[in-house]
Amino acid sequence: MSNPTRLIPLTQWNKHHTWPPYGGLRHLVHHADKNGFTRVIRRVGRRVLIDEQAFFEWVDTQNSTHER
Protein backbone atom coordinates (compact mmCIF):
# COMPACT_ATOMS: atom_id res chain seq x y z
CA MET A 1 0.00 0.00 0.00
CA SER A 2 1.36 3.44 -0.92
CA ASN A 3 1.86 6.20 1.62
CA PRO A 4 -1.23 8.37 1.93
CA THR A 5 -0.78 11.99 1.01
CA ARG A 6 -1.58 14.81 3.39
CA LEU A 7 -4.92 16.51 2.74
CA ILE A 8 -4.86 20.11 3.95
CA PRO A 9 -8.07 22.13 4.29
CA LEU A 10 -8.02 25.10 1.92
CA THR A 11 -8.37 27.52 4.83
CA GLN A 12 -5.36 25.94 6.61
CA TRP A 13 -2.98 25.83 3.61
CA ASN A 14 -0.97 28.89 4.68
CA LYS A 15 -0.23 27.36 8.07
CA HIS A 16 1.84 24.78 6.18
CA HIS A 17 3.02 26.69 3.09
CA THR A 18 3.56 30.37 2.35
CA TRP A 19 2.71 30.10 -1.34
CA PRO A 20 0.24 30.49 -2.89
CA PRO A 21 -1.61 32.92 -0.65
CA TYR A 22 -5.18 32.05 0.30
CA GLY A 23 -6.73 34.29 -2.36
CA GLY A 24 -4.56 32.81 -5.09
CA LEU A 25 -5.43 29.30 -4.00
CA ARG A 26 -9.14 30.13 -4.06
CA HIS A 27 -8.69 31.44 -7.61
CA LEU A 28 -7.06 28.15 -8.65
CA VAL A 29 -9.91 26.17 -7.07
CA HIS A 30 -12.57 28.38 -8.69
CA HIS A 31 -11.04 27.83 -12.16
CA ALA A 32 -10.06 24.20 -11.55
CA ASP A 33 -11.90 22.90 -14.64
CA LYS A 34 -9.85 25.19 -16.89
CA ASN A 35 -6.41 24.92 -15.29
CA GLY A 36 -6.22 21.21 -14.40
CA PHE A 37 -6.39 21.90 -10.67
CA THR A 38 -9.23 19.36 -10.28
CA ARG A 39 -6.65 16.63 -9.67
CA VAL A 40 -5.37 18.59 -6.66
CA ILE A 41 -8.62 19.25 -4.80
CA ARG A 42 -10.79 16.82 -2.87
CA ARG A 43 -14.27 17.84 -1.83
CA VAL A 44 -15.89 16.37 1.26
CA GLY A 45 -19.30 17.92 1.58
CA ARG A 46 -18.70 21.67 1.46
CA ARG A 47 -15.12 21.32 2.63
CA VAL A 48 -12.32 21.73 0.10
CA LEU A 49 -9.11 19.82 0.81
CA ILE A 50 -5.83 20.24 -1.03
CA ASP A 51 -3.84 17.08 -1.80
CA GLU A 52 -0.36 18.32 -0.90
CA GLN A 53 1.57 15.88 -3.08
CA ALA A 54 -0.74 16.42 -6.07
CA PHE A 55 -0.35 20.20 -5.65
CA PHE A 56 3.43 20.06 -6.05
CA GLU A 57 3.11 17.64 -8.97
CA TRP A 58 0.67 20.10 -10.57
CA VAL A 59 3.17 22.94 -10.04
CA ASP A 60 5.87 20.87 -11.77
CA THR A 61 3.63 20.26 -14.79
CA GLN A 62 2.87 23.99 -14.99
CA ASN A 63 6.58 24.77 -15.12
CA SER A 64 7.31 22.21 -17.81
CA THR A 65 4.38 23.49 -19.89
CA HIS A 66 5.80 27.04 -19.93
CA GLU A 67 9.37 25.95 -20.73
CA ARG A 68 8.42 24.36 -24.06
mmCIF file of the N, C-alpha and C atoms, coordinates in Angstrom:
data_MODEL
# 
_entry.id   MODEL 
# 
loop_
_atom_site.group_PDB 
_atom_site.id 
_atom_site.type_symbol 
_atom_site.label_atom_id 
_atom_site.label_alt_id 
_atom_site.label_comp_id 
_atom_site.label_asym_id 
_atom_site.label_entity_id 
_atom_site.label_seq_id 
_atom_site.pdbx_PDB_ins_code 
_atom_site.Cartn_x 
_atom_site.Cartn_y 
_atom_site.Cartn_z 
_atom_site.occupancy 
_atom_site.B_iso_or_equiv 
_atom_site.pdbx_formal_charge 
_atom_site.auth_seq_id 
_atom_site.auth_comp_id 
_atom_site.auth_asym_id 
_atom_site.auth_atom_id 
_atom_site.pdbx_PDB_model_num 
ATOM 1   N N  . MET A 1 1  ? 0.836   -1.174 0.000   1.00 0.00 ? 1  MET A N  1 
ATOM 2   C CA . MET A 1 1  ? 0.000   0.000  0.000   1.00 0.00 ? 1  MET A CA 1 
ATOM 3   C C  . MET A 1 1  ? 0.886   1.245  0.000   1.00 0.00 ? 1  MET A C  1 
ATOM 4   N N  . SER A 1 2  ? 0.546   2.225  -0.837  1.00 0.00 ? 2  SER A N  1 
ATOM 5   C CA . SER A 1 2  ? 1.357   3.438  -0.919  1.00 0.00 ? 2  SER A CA 1 
ATOM 6   C C  . SER A 1 2  ? 1.085   4.358  0.270   1.00 0.00 ? 2  SER A C  1 
ATOM 7   N N  . ASN A 1 3  ? 2.030   5.254  0.523   1.00 0.00 ? 3  ASN A N  1 
ATOM 8   C CA . ASN A 1 3  ? 1.860   6.203  1.618   1.00 0.00 ? 3  ASN A CA 1 
ATOM 9   C C  . ASN A 1 3  ? 0.755   7.192  1.284   1.00 0.00 ? 3  ASN A C  1 
ATOM 10  N N  . PRO A 1 4  ? -0.168  7.398  2.213   1.00 0.00 ? 4  PRO A N  1 
ATOM 11  C CA . PRO A 1 4  ? -1.230  8.370  1.931   1.00 0.00 ? 4  PRO A CA 1 
ATOM 12  C C  . PRO A 1 4  ? -0.654  9.784  1.920   1.00 0.00 ? 4  PRO A C  1 
ATOM 13  N N  . THR A 1 5  ? -1.219  10.615 1.087   1.00 0.00 ? 5  THR A N  1 
ATOM 14  C CA . THR A 1 5  ? -0.776  11.991 1.007   1.00 0.00 ? 5  THR A CA 1 
ATOM 15  C C  . THR A 1 5  ? -1.510  12.819 2.055   1.00 0.00 ? 5  THR A C  1 
ATOM 16  N N  . ARG A 1 6  ? -0.942  13.951 2.405   1.00 0.00 ? 6  ARG A N  1 
ATOM 17  C CA . ARG A 1 6  ? -1.581  14.815 3.393   1.00 0.00 ? 6  ARG A CA 1 
ATOM 18  C C  . ARG A 1 6  ? -2.644  15.657 2.687   1.00 0.00 ? 6  ARG A C  1 
ATOM 19  N N  . LEU A 1 7  ? -3.835  15.671 3.241   1.00 0.00 ? 7  LEU A N  1 
ATOM 20  C CA . LEU A 1 7  ? -4.920  16.511 2.743   1.00 0.00 ? 7  LEU A CA 1 
ATOM 21  C C  . LEU A 1 7  ? -5.050  17.706 3.685   1.00 0.00 ? 7  LEU A C  1 
ATOM 22  N N  . ILE A 1 8  ? -4.843  18.897 3.148   1.00 0.00 ? 8  ILE A N  1 
ATOM 23  C CA . ILE A 1 8  ? -4.862  20.109 3.950   1.00 0.00 ? 8  ILE A CA 1 
ATOM 24  C C  . ILE A 1 8  ? -6.116  20.911 3.598   1.00 0.00 ? 8  ILE A C  1 
ATOM 25  N N  . PRO A 1 9  ? -6.919  21.274 4.585   1.00 0.00 ? 9  PRO A N  1 
ATOM 26  C CA . PRO A 1 9  ? -8.074  22.128 4.291   1.00 0.00 ? 9  PRO A CA 1 
ATOM 27  C C  . PRO A 1 9  ? -7.620  23.426 3.623   1.00 0.00 ? 9  PRO A C  1 
ATOM 28  N N  . LEU A 1 10 ? -8.362  23.879 2.650   1.00 0.00 ? 10 LEU A N  1 
ATOM 29  C CA . LEU A 1 10 ? -8.023  25.101 1.924   1.00 0.00 ? 10 LEU A CA 1 
ATOM 30  C C  . LEU A 1 10 ? -7.723  26.256 2.874   1.00 0.00 ? 10 LEU A C  1 
ATOM 31  N N  . THR A 1 11 ? -8.533  26.404 3.897   1.00 0.00 ? 11 THR A N  1 
ATOM 32  C CA . THR A 1 11 ? -8.372  27.516 4.833   1.00 0.00 ? 11 THR A CA 1 
ATOM 33  C C  . THR A 1 11 ? -7.129  27.381 5.707   1.00 0.00 ? 11 THR A C  1 
ATOM 34  N N  . GLN A 1 12 ? -6.535  26.180 5.772   1.00 0.00 ? 12 GLN A N  1 
ATOM 35  C CA . GLN A 1 12 ? -5.356  25.943 6.609   1.00 0.00 ? 12 GLN A CA 1 
ATOM 36  C C  . GLN A 1 12 ? -4.057  25.871 5.800   1.00 0.00 ? 12 GLN A C  1 
ATOM 37  N N  . TRP A 1 13 ? -4.138  25.998 4.488   1.00 0.00 ? 13 TRP A N  1 
ATOM 38  C CA . TRP A 1 13 ? -2.978  25.833 3.611   1.00 0.00 ? 13 TRP A CA 1 
ATOM 39  C C  . TRP A 1 13 ? -1.800  26.700 4.047   1.00 0.00 ? 13 TRP A C  1 
ATOM 40  N N  . ASN A 1 14 ? -2.062  27.971 4.354   1.00 0.00 ? 14 ASN A N  1 
ATOM 41  C CA . ASN A 1 14 ? -0.967  28.891 4.678   1.00 0.00 ? 14 ASN A CA 1 
ATOM 42  C C  . ASN A 1 14 ? -0.352  28.656 6.052   1.00 0.00 ? 14 ASN A C  1 
ATOM 43  N N  . LYS A 1 15 ? -0.904  27.769 6.833   1.00 0.00 ? 15 LYS A N  1 
ATOM 44  C CA . LYS A 1 15 ? -0.229  27.359 8.071   1.00 0.00 ? 15 LYS A CA 1 
ATOM 45  C C  . LYS A 1 15 ? 0.900   26.384 7.762   1.00 0.00 ? 15 LYS A C  1 
ATOM 46  N N  . HIS A 1 16 ? 0.842   25.766 6.580   1.00 0.00 ? 16 HIS A N  1 
ATOM 47  C CA . HIS A 1 16 ? 1.841   24.779 6.179   1.00 0.00 ? 16 HIS A CA 1 
ATOM 48  C C  . HIS A 1 16 ? 2.781   25.299 5.083   1.00 0.00 ? 16 HIS A C  1 
ATOM 49  N N  . HIS A 1 17 ? 2.255   26.180 4.231   1.00 0.00 ? 17 HIS A N  1 
ATOM 50  C CA . HIS A 1 17 ? 3.017   26.685 3.086   1.00 0.00 ? 17 HIS A CA 1 
ATOM 51  C C  . HIS A 1 17 ? 2.725   28.172 2.912   1.00 0.00 ? 17 HIS A C  1 
ATOM 52  N N  . THR A 1 18 ? 3.749   28.931 2.537   1.00 0.00 ? 18 THR A N  1 
ATOM 53  C CA . THR A 1 18 ? 3.558   30.371 2.354   1.00 0.00 ? 18 THR A CA 1 
ATOM 54  C C  . THR A 1 18 ? 3.017   30.719 0.974   1.00 0.00 ? 18 THR A C  1 
ATOM 55  N N  . TRP A 1 19 ? 3.173   29.845 0.021   1.00 0.00 ? 19 TRP A N  1 
ATOM 56  C CA . TRP A 1 19 ? 2.706   30.096 -1.340  1.00 0.00 ? 19 TRP A CA 1 
ATOM 57  C C  . TRP A 1 19 ? 1.835   28.951 -1.803  1.00 0.00 ? 19 TRP A C  1 
ATOM 58  N N  . PRO A 1 20 ? 0.809   29.196 -2.544  1.00 0.00 ? 20 PRO A N  1 
ATOM 59  C CA . PRO A 1 20 ? 0.242   30.488 -2.894  1.00 0.00 ? 20 PRO A CA 1 
ATOM 60  C C  . PRO A 1 20 ? -0.570  31.044 -1.732  1.00 0.00 ? 20 PRO A C  1 
ATOM 61  N N  . PRO A 1 21 ? -0.779  32.357 -1.716  1.00 0.00 ? 21 PRO A N  1 
ATOM 62  C CA . PRO A 1 21 ? -1.614  32.921 -0.654  1.00 0.00 ? 21 PRO A CA 1 
ATOM 63  C C  . PRO A 1 21 ? -3.044  32.407 -0.793  1.00 0.00 ? 21 PRO A C  1 
ATOM 64  N N  . TYR A 1 22 ? -3.811  32.573 0.247   1.00 0.00 ? 22 TYR A N  1 
ATOM 65  C CA . TYR A 1 22 ? -5.179  32.054 0.298   1.00 0.00 ? 22 TYR A CA 1 
ATOM 66  C C  . TYR A 1 22 ? -6.011  32.503 -0.902  1.00 0.00 ? 22 TYR A C  1 
ATOM 67  N N  . GLY A 1 23 ? -5.947  33.772 -1.241  1.00 0.00 ? 23 GLY A N  1 
ATOM 68  C CA . GLY A 1 23 ? -6.728  34.288 -2.364  1.00 0.00 ? 23 GLY A CA 1 
ATOM 69  C C  . GLY A 1 23 ? -6.337  33.651 -3.687  1.00 0.00 ? 23 GLY A C  1 
ATOM 70  N N  . GLY A 1 24 ? -5.038  33.451 -3.879  1.00 0.00 ? 24 GLY A N  1 
ATOM 71  C CA . GLY A 1 24 ? -4.563  32.809 -5.095  1.00 0.00 ? 24 GLY A CA 1 
ATOM 72  C C  . GLY A 1 24 ? -4.997  31.356 -5.182  1.00 0.00 ? 24 GLY A C  1 
ATOM 73  N N  . LEU A 1 25 ? -4.991  30.694 -4.049  1.00 0.00 ? 25 LEU A N  1 
ATOM 74  C CA . LEU A 1 25 ? -5.428  29.297 -3.997  1.00 0.00 ? 25 LEU A CA 1 
ATOM 75  C C  . LEU A 1 25 ? -6.921  29.192 -4.295  1.00 0.00 ? 25 LEU A C  1 
ATOM 76  N N  . ARG A 1 26 ? -7.699  30.113 -3.754  1.00 0.00 ? 26 ARG A N  1 
ATOM 77  C CA . ARG A 1 26 ? -9.136  30.130 -4.060  1.00 0.00 ? 26 ARG A CA 1 
ATOM 78  C C  . ARG A 1 26 ? -9.378  30.343 -5.549  1.00 0.00 ? 26 ARG A C  1 
ATOM 79  N N  . HIS A 1 27 ? -8.582  31.202 -6.162  1.00 0.00 ? 27 HIS A N  1 
ATOM 80  C CA . HIS A 1 27 ? -8.693  31.441 -7.607  1.00 0.00 ? 27 HIS A CA 1 
ATOM 81  C C  . HIS A 1 27 ? -8.425  30.144 -8.383  1.00 0.00 ? 27 HIS A C  1 
ATOM 82  N N  . LEU A 1 28 ? -7.373  29.420 -7.988  1.00 0.00 ? 28 LEU A N  1 
ATOM 83  C CA . LEU A 1 28 ? -7.059  28.154 -8.646  1.00 0.00 ? 28 LEU A CA 1 
ATOM 84  C C  . LEU A 1 28 ? -8.206  27.155 -8.500  1.00 0.00 ? 28 LEU A C  1 
ATOM 85  N N  . VAL A 1 29 ? -8.799  27.090 -7.312  1.00 0.00 ? 29 VAL A N  1 
ATOM 86  C CA . VAL A 1 29 ? -9.914  26.166 -7.073  1.00 0.00 ? 29 VAL A CA 1 
ATOM 87  C C  . VAL A 1 29 ? -11.133 26.585 -7.902  1.00 0.00 ? 29 VAL A C  1 
ATOM 88  N N  . HIS A 1 30 ? -11.403 27.878 -7.950  1.00 0.00 ? 30 HIS A N  1 
ATOM 89  C CA . HIS A 1 30 ? -12.572 28.375 -8.689  1.00 0.00 ? 30 HIS A CA 1 
ATOM 90  C C  . HIS A 1 30 ? -12.468 28.060 -10.184 1.00 0.00 ? 30 HIS A C  1 
ATOM 91  N N  . HIS A 1 31 ? -11.258 28.087 -10.732 1.00 0.00 ? 31 HIS A N  1 
ATOM 92  C CA . HIS A 1 31 ? -11.037 27.831 -12.157 1.00 0.00 ? 31 HIS A CA 1 
ATOM 93  C C  . HIS A 1 31 ? -10.438 26.444 -12.403 1.00 0.00 ? 31 HIS A C  1 
ATOM 94  N N  . ALA A 1 32 ? -10.683 25.523 -11.501 1.00 0.00 ? 32 ALA A N  1 
ATOM 95  C CA . ALA A 1 32 ? -10.063 24.196 -11.555 1.00 0.00 ? 32 ALA A CA 1 
ATOM 96  C C  . ALA A 1 32 ? -10.372 23.437 -12.847 1.00 0.00 ? 32 ALA A C  1 
ATOM 97  N N  . ASP A 1 33 ? -11.559 23.610 -13.408 1.00 0.00 ? 33 ASP A N  1 
ATOM 98  C CA . ASP A 1 33 ? -11.902 22.897 -14.645 1.00 0.00 ? 33 ASP A CA 1 
ATOM 99  C C  . ASP A 1 33 ? -11.068 23.376 -15.823 1.00 0.00 ? 33 ASP A C  1 
ATOM 100 N N  . LYS A 1 34 ? -10.614 24.610 -15.773 1.00 0.00 ? 34 LYS A N  1 
ATOM 101 C CA . LYS A 1 34 ? -9.850  25.187 -16.890 1.00 0.00 ? 34 LYS A CA 1 
ATOM 102 C C  . LYS A 1 34 ? -8.346  25.013 -16.737 1.00 0.00 ? 34 LYS A C  1 
ATOM 103 N N  . ASN A 1 35 ? -7.862  24.929 -15.506 1.00 0.00 ? 35 ASN A N  1 
ATOM 104 C CA . ASN A 1 35 ? -6.408  24.920 -15.291 1.00 0.00 ? 35 ASN A CA 1 
ATOM 105 C C  . ASN A 1 35 ? -5.854  23.564 -14.845 1.00 0.00 ? 35 ASN A C  1 
ATOM 106 N N  . GLY A 1 36 ? -6.688  22.540 -14.786 1.00 0.00 ? 36 GLY A N  1 
ATOM 107 C CA . GLY A 1 36 ? -6.219  21.208 -14.396 1.00 0.00 ? 36 GLY A CA 1 
ATOM 108 C C  . GLY A 1 36 ? -6.064  21.011 -12.901 1.00 0.00 ? 36 GLY A C  1 
ATOM 109 N N  . PHE A 1 37 ? -6.540  21.971 -12.116 1.00 0.00 ? 37 PHE A N  1 
ATOM 110 C CA . PHE A 1 37 ? -6.388  21.899 -10.666 1.00 0.00 ? 37 PHE A CA 1 
ATOM 111 C C  . PHE A 1 37 ? -7.354  20.900 -10.028 1.00 0.00 ? 37 PHE A C  1 
ATOM 112 N N  . THR A 1 38 ? -8.264  20.332 -10.816 1.00 0.00 ? 38 THR A N  1 
ATOM 113 C CA . THR A 1 38 ? -9.229  19.363 -10.279 1.00 0.00 ? 38 THR A CA 1 
ATOM 114 C C  . THR A 1 38 ? -8.536  18.142 -9.697  1.00 0.00 ? 38 THR A C  1 
ATOM 115 N N  . ARG A 1 39 ? -7.361  17.804 -10.207 1.00 0.00 ? 39 ARG A N  1 
ATOM 116 C CA . ARG A 1 39 ? -6.649  16.631 -9.666  1.00 0.00 ? 39 ARG A CA 1 
ATOM 117 C C  . ARG A 1 39 ? -5.988  16.929 -8.329  1.00 0.00 ? 39 ARG A C  1 
ATOM 118 N N  . VAL A 1 40 ? -5.990  18.178 -7.912  1.00 0.00 ? 40 VAL A N  1 
ATOM 119 C CA . VAL A 1 40 ? -5.369  18.590 -6.657  1.00 0.00 ? 40 VAL A CA 1 
ATOM 120 C C  . VAL A 1 40 ? -6.388  18.680 -5.523  1.00 0.00 ? 40 VAL A C  1 
ATOM 121 N N  . ILE A 1 41 ? -7.624  19.008 -5.851  1.00 0.00 ? 41 ILE A N  1 
ATOM 122 C CA . ILE A 1 41 ? -8.619  19.246 -4.802  1.00 0.00 ? 41 ILE A CA 1 
ATOM 123 C C  . ILE A 1 41 ? -9.468  18.007 -4.542  1.00 0.00 ? 41 ILE A C  1 
ATOM 124 N N  . ARG A 1 42 ? -9.859  17.872 -3.305  1.00 0.00 ? 42 ARG A N  1 
ATOM 125 C CA . ARG A 1 42 ? -10.787 16.825 -2.869  1.00 0.00 ? 42 ARG A CA 1 
ATOM 126 C C  . ARG A 1 42 ? -11.922 17.531 -2.136  1.00 0.00 ? 42 ARG A C  1 
ATOM 127 N N  . ARG A 1 43 ? -13.117 17.220 -2.483  1.00 0.00 ? 43 ARG A N  1 
ATOM 128 C CA . ARG A 1 43 ? -14.273 17.836 -1.831  1.00 0.00 ? 43 ARG A CA 1 
ATOM 129 C C  . ARG A 1 43 ? -14.948 16.803 -0.937  1.00 0.00 ? 43 ARG A C  1 
ATOM 130 N N  . VAL A 1 44 ? -15.184 17.202 0.295   1.00 0.00 ? 44 VAL A N  1 
ATOM 131 C CA . VAL A 1 44 ? -15.895 16.370 1.259   1.00 0.00 ? 44 VAL A CA 1 
ATOM 132 C C  . VAL A 1 44 ? -17.017 17.241 1.793   1.00 0.00 ? 44 VAL A C  1 
ATOM 133 N N  . GLY A 1 45 ? -18.206 17.021 1.260   1.00 0.00 ? 45 GLY A N  1 
ATOM 134 C CA . GLY A 1 45 ? -19.303 17.918 1.584   1.00 0.00 ? 45 GLY A CA 1 
ATOM 135 C C  . GLY A 1 45 ? -18.978 19.295 1.027   1.00 0.00 ? 45 GLY A C  1 
ATOM 136 N N  . ARG A 1 46 ? -19.038 20.306 1.870   1.00 0.00 ? 46 ARG A N  1 
ATOM 137 C CA . ARG A 1 46 ? -18.695 21.668 1.460   1.00 0.00 ? 46 ARG A CA 1 
ATOM 138 C C  . ARG A 1 46 ? -17.220 21.992 1.681   1.00 0.00 ? 46 ARG A C  1 
ATOM 139 N N  . ARG A 1 47 ? -16.524 21.089 2.305   1.00 0.00 ? 47 ARG A N  1 
ATOM 140 C CA . ARG A 1 47 ? -15.121 21.322 2.634   1.00 0.00 ? 47 ARG A CA 1 
ATOM 141 C C  . ARG A 1 47 ? -14.229 21.026 1.431   1.00 0.00 ? 47 ARG A C  1 
ATOM 142 N N  . VAL A 1 48 ? -13.268 21.909 1.189   1.00 0.00 ? 48 VAL A N  1 
ATOM 143 C CA . VAL A 1 48 ? -12.317 21.727 0.096   1.00 0.00 ? 48 VAL A CA 1 
ATOM 144 C C  . VAL A 1 48 ? -10.963 21.410 0.712   1.00 0.00 ? 48 VAL A C  1 
ATOM 145 N N  . LEU A 1 49 ? -10.415 20.263 0.323   1.00 0.00 ? 49 LEU A N  1 
ATOM 146 C CA . LEU A 1 49 ? -9.113  19.821 0.815   1.00 0.00 ? 49 LEU A CA 1 
ATOM 147 C C  . LEU A 1 49 ? -8.122  19.853 -0.339  1.00 0.00 ? 49 LEU A C  1 
ATOM 148 N N  . ILE A 1 50 ? -6.891  20.200 -0.034  1.00 0.00 ? 50 ILE A N  1 
ATOM 149 C CA . ILE A 1 50 ? -5.828  20.237 -1.031  1.00 0.00 ? 50 ILE A CA 1 
ATOM 150 C C  . ILE A 1 50 ? -4.918  19.034 -0.804  1.00 0.00 ? 50 ILE A C  1 
ATOM 151 N N  . ASP A 1 51 ? -4.761  18.222 -1.831  1.00 0.00 ? 51 ASP A N  1 
ATOM 152 C CA . ASP A 1 51 ? -3.840  17.082 -1.798  1.00 0.00 ? 51 ASP A CA 1 
ATOM 153 C C  . ASP A 1 51 ? -2.439  17.659 -1.976  1.00 0.00 ? 51 ASP A C  1 
ATOM 154 N N  . GLU A 1 52 ? -1.665  17.659 -0.914  1.00 0.00 ? 52 GLU A N  1 
ATOM 155 C CA . GLU A 1 52 ? -0.361  18.321 -0.903  1.00 0.00 ? 52 GLU A CA 1 
ATOM 156 C C  . GLU A 1 52 ? 0.576   17.776 -1.984  1.00 0.00 ? 52 GLU A C  1 
ATOM 157 N N  . GLN A 1 53 ? 0.685   16.483 -2.086  1.00 0.00 ? 53 GLN A N  1 
ATOM 158 C CA . GLN A 1 53 ? 1.574   15.878 -3.079  1.00 0.00 ? 53 GLN A CA 1 
ATOM 159 C C  . GLN A 1 53 ? 1.106   16.214 -4.495  1.00 0.00 ? 53 GLN A C  1 
ATOM 160 N N  . ALA A 1 54 ? -0.197  16.111 -4.745  1.00 0.00 ? 54 ALA A N  1 
ATOM 161 C CA . ALA A 1 54 ? -0.741  16.421 -6.066  1.00 0.00 ? 54 ALA A CA 1 
ATOM 162 C C  . ALA A 1 54 ? -0.536  17.896 -6.412  1.00 0.00 ? 54 ALA A C  1 
ATOM 163 N N  . PHE A 1 55 ? -0.577  18.777 -5.407  1.00 0.00 ? 55 PHE A N  1 
ATOM 164 C CA . PHE A 1 55 ? -0.349  20.201 -5.653  1.00 0.00 ? 55 PHE A CA 1 
ATOM 165 C C  . PHE A 1 55 ? 1.043   20.426 -6.221  1.00 0.00 ? 55 PHE A C  1 
ATOM 166 N N  . PHE A 1 56 ? 2.058   19.845 -5.581  1.00 0.00 ? 56 PHE A N  1 
ATOM 167 C CA . PHE A 1 56 ? 3.426   20.063 -6.049  1.00 0.00 ? 56 PHE A CA 1 
ATOM 168 C C  . PHE A 1 56 ? 3.686   19.374 -7.387  1.00 0.00 ? 56 PHE A C  1 
ATOM 169 N N  . GLU A 1 57 ? 3.020   18.260 -7.648  1.00 0.00 ? 57 GLU A N  1 
ATOM 170 C CA . GLU A 1 57 ? 3.106   17.635 -8.966  1.00 0.00 ? 57 GLU A CA 1 
ATOM 171 C C  . GLU A 1 57 ? 2.466   18.539 -10.015 1.00 0.00 ? 57 GLU A C  1 
ATOM 172 N N  . TRP A 1 58 ? 1.340   19.168 -9.663  1.00 0.00 ? 58 TRP A N  1 
ATOM 173 C CA . TRP A 1 58 ? 0.669   20.096 -10.574 1.00 0.00 ? 58 TRP A CA 1 
ATOM 174 C C  . TRP A 1 58 ? 1.573   21.296 -10.870 1.00 0.00 ? 58 TRP A C  1 
ATOM 175 N N  . VAL A 1 59 ? 2.248   21.821 -9.849  1.00 0.00 ? 59 VAL A N  1 
ATOM 176 C CA . VAL A 1 59 ? 3.170   22.944 -10.042 1.00 0.00 ? 59 VAL A CA 1 
ATOM 177 C C  . VAL A 1 59 ? 4.269   22.541 -11.019 1.00 0.00 ? 59 VAL A C  1 
ATOM 178 N N  . ASP A 1 60 ? 4.817   21.343 -10.864 1.00 0.00 ? 60 ASP A N  1 
ATOM 179 C CA . ASP A 1 60 ? 5.868   20.875 -11.774 1.00 0.00 ? 60 ASP A CA 1 
ATOM 180 C C  . ASP A 1 60 ? 5.373   20.792 -13.216 1.00 0.00 ? 60 ASP A C  1 
ATOM 181 N N  . THR A 1 61 ? 4.150   20.341 -13.429 1.00 0.00 ? 61 THR A N  1 
ATOM 182 C CA . THR A 1 61 ? 3.626   20.261 -14.794 1.00 0.00 ? 61 THR A CA 1 
ATOM 183 C C  . THR A 1 61 ? 3.398   21.654 -15.368 1.00 0.00 ? 61 THR A C  1 
ATOM 184 N N  . GLN A 1 62 ? 3.051   22.617 -14.524 1.00 0.00 ? 62 GLN A N  1 
ATOM 185 C CA . GLN A 1 62 ? 2.873   23.985 -14.993 1.00 0.00 ? 62 GLN A CA 1 
ATOM 186 C C  . GLN A 1 62 ? 4.192   24.570 -15.457 1.00 0.00 ? 62 GLN A C  1 
ATOM 187 N N  . ASN A 1 63 ? 5.263   24.276 -14.735 1.00 0.00 ? 63 ASN A N  1 
ATOM 188 C CA . ASN A 1 63 ? 6.580   24.772 -15.122 1.00 0.00 ? 63 ASN A CA 1 
ATOM 189 C C  . ASN A 1 63 ? 7.052   24.151 -16.429 1.00 0.00 ? 63 ASN A C  1 
ATOM 190 N N  . SER A 1 64 ? 6.843   22.857 -16.586 1.00 0.00 ? 64 SER A N  1 
ATOM 191 C CA . SER A 1 64 ? 7.306   22.206 -17.807 1.00 0.00 ? 64 SER A CA 1 
ATOM 192 C C  . SER A 1 64 ? 6.481   22.645 -19.007 1.00 0.00 ? 64 SER A C  1 
ATOM 193 N N  . THR A 1 65 ? 5.227   23.017 -18.806 1.00 0.00 ? 65 THR A N  1 
ATOM 194 C CA . THR A 1 65 ? 4.385   23.493 -19.889 1.00 0.00 ? 65 THR A CA 1 
ATOM 195 C C  . THR A 1 65 ? 4.898   24.828 -20.412 1.00 0.00 ? 65 THR A C  1 
ATOM 196 N N  . HIS A 1 66 ? 5.352   25.714 -19.530 1.00 0.00 ? 66 HIS A N  1 
ATOM 197 C CA . HIS A 1 66 ? 5.801   27.037 -19.932 1.00 0.00 ? 66 HIS A CA 1 
ATOM 198 C C  . HIS A 1 66 ? 7.207   27.040 -20.506 1.00 0.00 ? 66 HIS A C  1 
ATOM 199 N N  . GLU A 1 67 ? 7.998   26.009 -20.236 1.00 0.00 ? 67 GLU A N  1 
ATOM 200 C CA . GLU A 1 67 ? 9.372   25.950 -20.725 1.00 0.00 ? 67 GLU A CA 1 
ATOM 201 C C  . GLU A 1 67 ? 9.438   25.525 -22.177 1.00 0.00 ? 67 GLU A C  1 
ATOM 202 N N  . ARG A 1 68 ? 8.404   24.892 -22.686 1.00 0.00 ? 68 ARG A N  1 
ATOM 203 C CA . ARG A 1 68 ? 8.424   24.364 -24.057 1.00 0.00 ? 68 ARG A CA 1 
ATOM 204 C C  . ARG A 1 68 ? 8.311   25.435 -25.086 1.00 0.00 ? 68 ARG A C  1 
# 
